Every structure is written in structure tokens, then in C-alpha cells.
Amino acid sequence: MIGPRLHSGSDLNDNIRPVTTLPADAALHPLTTLAEDERLLRDSIREFAHAQVRPLVSEMDEQAKIPRALIDQLFDLGVMGIEIPEALGGSGGRFFHAVLAVEELSRVDPSVGVLVDVQNTLVANALLRWGSVDLKARVLPKLASKSVGAYALSEAGSGSDAFALQTRAREDGDHYRLDGRKLWITNAHEADFFIVFANLNPEAGYRGITAFIVERGMPGFTIGKKEDKLGIRASSTCELLLEHCRVPKANVLGEAGKGYKVAIETLNEGRIGIGAQMLGLAAGALEHAIRYTKERHQFGKAIADFQGVQFQLARAATEVEAARLLVYNAARLRDLNEPFLTEAAMCKIYASEVAEHVASLAVNLFGGYGFVKDYPVEKLYRDAKIGQIYEGTSNLQLQTIAKQILS
Ligand SMILES: Cc1cc2nc3c(=O)[nH]c(=O)nc-3n(C[C@H](O)[C@H](O)[C@H](O)COP(=O)(O)OP(=O)(O)OC[C@H]3O[C@@H](n4cnc5c(N)ncnc54)[C@H](O)[C@@H]3O)c2cc1C
């Protein structure tokens, strides 16, 4: 493993998130100043992204696939189990470390960023919070060392209205039988473990929703069609088919009928990860724009010498910094066990808008070269769009923020 092991102090039976201790003079620390362990992690991932991911970006986009060899390197780097305790083979880090990893990888490729994001902020996170001791012991060491995870809530008829899901679970001896279809599931092509939400008691409405760990290869479980997407093309997005899929009762995640809580609470945290993905994308697009405008000459000088261009870059840099403050603040609040619901929604909506704007500006500043696949910003522009859609659309984030500020 290249990345440092990050001690969190949590263990197998620890259902409570690790609490960061702030130094006595914490009030004097800028939000973006990184602790030594954070800086080491960021630098090692930055180096990895530059050396190992960057050369593959356009091929992965074209082939709509992340090579298994790269995924194995991500496991070796320690970024696939950031919050998983060291005793279970993970890196023993905090949520903030996961956010840094997603930001750095997304700076180079937001598809690799979201693979790592879903693995950490949704799948491992939910298991750490709600998994039984047995489930944690069985699944977490695999998630930390070789198995990809996926999170399956959405269906064809239920996206924003997620609790209207139609997948049914029925008791069947020491098993549950799952029937239904999930749509849009990130990492599904690569994953071995899937958190699947199904309703055990539709008469009880959302209080029947239950979370299950479904494993690749379980009878009645098939990975369906892979989507052909506008952006983050290398990240797999597939349908899941559950036909009398028998899942052992031991694979229920949390309590039966409490899956709605698992879903809401995990997604509240997950959207900070999407904020980090969009922040990384925006920072990457800005770097490309700065480099290019200093090299490209028109009218006898570098286009970065024109004040009109300088002001556009300055505004973009300001937006990226503001997005970083929102994302880091939400992540640090989460690690401190402080309320972060509003801040998480704000960081996701803002960072995704900044990503779209800065990637669009980068395309403009590259001129014709920005419009073709030989240069990196065309892809980042396509990749940016998803930030306003998944893990709660922008309208749903606004709904959350409005509810909080008006209550
Ligand atoms: C690439 C990709 C990856 C994804 N990965 C996953 C995954 O891993 N797991 C998973 O479970 N899901 C995943 N999703 C699904 C994603 O979370 C949903 O697409 C998203 O929540 C929106 O749902 P929908 O597509 O059904 O749109 P809809 O809910 O139909 O929304 C359509 C439009 O209506 C608006 N709207 C809906 N309700 C309201 C309202 N009350 N007020 C105002 N406006 C409203 C929305 O904002 C949106 O603009 C993924 C989707 C994509 C495209």
C-alpha cells in the first residue's frame, strides 16, 4: 500500500463514528489547512492519479471501462477501504480522508473518483454504521482488499421519490426472497457486494423498506444492461434483476423495516462525496485552462495575458475555492458528529454547478481544441453534468436546504 494507514481508533463493534479531536487553537486553523496525515494521503493520491490514472483517461472513456488492473492498484493504495478499521484490513481513516481521495482522483478522472466514492461513502460507510458484527467481519475485509461494492436504491419508477420503490422482499424460512429491478446502479459491472433496498411490508409504506447485502452469484440475481452515457462513461451504470433471489436473513443490513433510515442517512453523507467529485473535476478543468491559456498565443501574446481571460480564470478560481470550503466544512462536520445535513446539500449543489461552469469555461478557453477529444476538457464538460443528477438532483438538494432554513 502506497497510502498511509490512518488510525481512527474504531473497531469491529464500534457503531459510533470516530470523533476527531480538534487542537486547542483549532479556531485559528483555516478550513483548508490539512493535518499531516491528510496532506500525506492527498499527496500520495495526487501522485498516483498523475502517474497511473492520467495515461488511461481517454482510453477508459472511449471503452467505457475501468481496467481491473487499475482497480487492483486502488486497493493496493488503500483507498477502497478508507474508513474500514485496520483490524479488518482497511486504512482506519476518517470520512474527510475519503473526501480528499475522491477530490484528487476526480481531478484527473471523475469516473475513477465515483468508483472510490461509492465504495467508501455509501457501501463501506453503511456497513460500518449498520452492519452486524458477523456481516462486518464477512464483508468489510473483502471490501478493503479486493471486492467492489454498489448501492442499489433507484428503480425505473422511483428516483427522487426513492421510497416509492417496488422491489419486494418476502420471508422464506431462514432467507428472504427478493423480486424486482434496480436501475442506474454505479459500480454494478465490477461489484461483488450490493446494498439492495426492498420493501418487506408495502402496507407499512416506507417503514417496510429494508436493506440487504446481495452478493454476486446469489441465485436469482443478475446484472442487466449497462448504460451508454453522456459522461463518466468509464464508471459502470447497470440495471439489476432480482428474480426470486434468496438472501440469507444474516444479510439484512440494520433492522428489517429500517432500511429507509439506512438510505437517508447514507445518502446525506454520500452527497458530500459527490461534492468532492465535482470539486475535483472543477479544479482539474481550471488547471487545464490555466496551463493552456499560458501556452496558446493569439494576437502576438499568450491568451492568458488578456485581461478578459484573466478575469474569467480569477472568477473560476474563486468558485473552486468556495466549493472546496463548502465540501471540506461538510466533511469535517460529519467527522465531528455535528449536524451537517444542510451543509452537505449546499456543498453538492454548489460544487456541481461550479464543475459545470468551470468545465464549460475551460472548453471556451481552449477554443476549437476544447471541442475535440484530443484535449481533456471536452470529457470533463460531459462528466460535470451528472453532479446535478445523482444522489439527489439539484431540486431535491434545494428542497432539503429550504426545509432546514424555513423550519
Ligand atoms: C450515471 C448515474 C449513476 C447513478 N448511480 C446510482 C446508484 O449507484 N444507485 C442508485 O440507487 N441510483 C443511482 N442513480 C440514480 C439517480 O440517483 C437518480 O437518477 C436521481 O435520483 C434522479 O431520479 P430520476 O432519474 O428518477 O429523476 P426524477 O426523480 O424523475 O426527476 C426528474 C426531474 O424532476 C425533478 N423533480 C422530481 N421531484 C421533484 C420535486 N419534488 N420538486 C422539484 N423537482 C422535482 C428532478 O429534480 C429532476 O429534475 C444514478 C443515476 C445516474 C444517471
The ligand as a MOL file (V3000), in Angstrom:
LIG
                    3D

  0  0  0     0  0            999 V3000
M  V30 BEGIN CTAB
M  V30 COUNTS 53 58 0 0 0
M  V30 BEGIN ATOM
M  V30 1 C -24.8950 7.8030 -14.0200 0
M  V30 2 C -25.8730 7.5450 -12.9180 0
M  V30 3 C -25.4630 6.8180 -11.8110 0
M  V30 4 C -26.3660 6.5440 -10.7790 0
M  V30 5 N -25.9680 5.7560 -9.7370 0
M  V30 6 C -26.8920 5.3280 -8.8350 0
M  V30 7 C -26.5650 4.3660 -7.8440 0
M  V30 8 O -25.4160 3.9150 -7.7430 0
M  V30 9 N -27.5390 3.9300 -7.0130 0
M  V30 10 C -28.8130 4.3920 -7.0830 0
M  V30 11 O -29.6510 3.9390 -6.2950 0
M  V30 12 N -29.1740 5.3220 -8.0020 0
M  V30 13 C -28.2330 5.7840 -8.8880 0
M  V30 14 N -28.5800 6.7100 -9.8440 0
M  V30 15 C -29.9480 7.1990 -9.9000 0
M  V30 16 C -30.0700 8.6820 -9.5140 0
M  V30 17 O -29.8690 8.8210 -8.1390 0
M  V30 18 C -31.4320 9.1810 -9.9990 0
M  V30 19 O -31.3550 9.2490 -11.4000 0
M  V30 20 C -31.7790 10.5200 -9.4020 0
M  V30 21 O -32.0650 10.3900 -8.0320 0
M  V30 22 C -32.9800 11.1570 -10.0890 0
M  V30 23 O -34.0320 10.2650 -10.2140 0
M  V30 24 P -34.7740 10.0820 -11.6360 0
M  V30 25 O -33.7280 9.8240 -12.6410 0
M  V30 26 O -35.8500 9.0820 -11.4750 0
M  V30 27 O -35.3910 11.5130 -11.9290 0
M  V30 28 P -36.7960 12.0610 -11.3710 0
M  V30 29 O -36.9230 11.8010 -9.9310 0
M  V30 30 O -37.8860 11.5830 -12.2600 0
M  V30 31 O -36.5940 13.6140 -11.5870 0
M  V30 32 C -36.7570 14.2480 -12.8520 0
M  V30 33 C -36.7500 15.7630 -12.6380 0
M  V30 34 O -37.8400 16.1390 -11.7820 0
M  V30 35 C -37.3470 16.9010 -10.7010 0
M  V30 36 N -38.1630 16.6170 -9.5080 0
M  V30 37 C -38.5750 15.4040 -9.0440 0
M  V30 38 N -39.2630 15.5650 -7.9060 0
M  V30 39 C -39.2630 16.8910 -7.6170 0
M  V30 40 C -39.7880 17.6890 -6.5640 0
M  V30 41 N -40.4540 17.1460 -5.5460 0
M  V30 42 N -39.6150 19.0250 -6.6070 0
M  V30 43 C -38.9340 19.6030 -7.6280 0
M  V30 44 N -38.4040 18.8930 -8.6570 0
M  V30 45 C -38.5590 17.5600 -8.6450 0
M  V30 46 C -35.9050 16.4410 -10.5040 0
M  V30 47 O -35.1450 17.4170 -9.8270 0
M  V30 48 C -35.4670 16.2420 -11.9430 0
M  V30 49 O -35.0550 17.4750 -12.4750 0
M  V30 50 C -27.6850 7.0280 -10.8660 0
M  V30 51 C -28.0870 7.7850 -11.9760 0
M  V30 52 C -27.2000 8.0250 -12.9980 0
M  V30 53 C -27.6760 8.7940 -14.2020 0
M  V30 END ATOM
M  V30 BEGIN BOND
M  V30 1 1 1 2
M  V30 2 1 2 3
M  V30 3 2 2 52
M  V30 4 2 3 4
M  V30 5 1 4 5
M  V30 6 1 4 50
M  V30 7 2 5 6
M  V30 8 1 6 7
M  V30 9 1 6 13
M  V30 10 2 7 8
M  V30 11 1 7 9
M  V30 12 1 9 10
M  V30 13 2 10 11
M  V30 14 1 10 12
M  V30 15 2 12 13
M  V30 16 1 13 14
M  V30 17 1 14 15
M  V30 18 1 14 50
M  V30 19 1 15 16
M  V30 20 1 16 17
M  V30 21 1 16 18
M  V30 22 1 18 19
M  V30 23 1 18 20
M  V30 24 1 20 21
M  V30 25 1 20 22
M  V30 26 1 22 23
M  V30 27 1 23 24
M  V30 28 2 24 25
M  V30 29 1 24 26
M  V30 30 1 24 27
M  V30 31 1 27 28
M  V30 32 2 28 29
M  V30 33 1 28 30
M  V30 34 1 28 31
M  V30 35 1 31 32
M  V30 36 1 32 33
M  V30 37 1 33 34
M  V30 38 1 33 48
M  V30 39 1 34 35
M  V30 40 1 35 36
M  V30 41 1 35 46
M  V30 42 1 36 37
M  V30 43 1 36 45
M  V30 44 2 37 38
M  V30 45 1 38 39
M  V30 46 1 39 40
M  V30 47 2 39 45
M  V30 48 1 40 41
M  V30 49 2 40 42
M  V30 50 1 42 43
M  V30 51 2 43 44
M  V30 52 1 44 45
M  V30 53 1 46 47
M  V30 54 1 46 48
M  V30 55 1 48 49
M  V30 56 2 50 51
M  V30 57 1 51 52
M  V30 58 1 52 53
M  V30 END BOND
M  V30 END CTAB
M  END
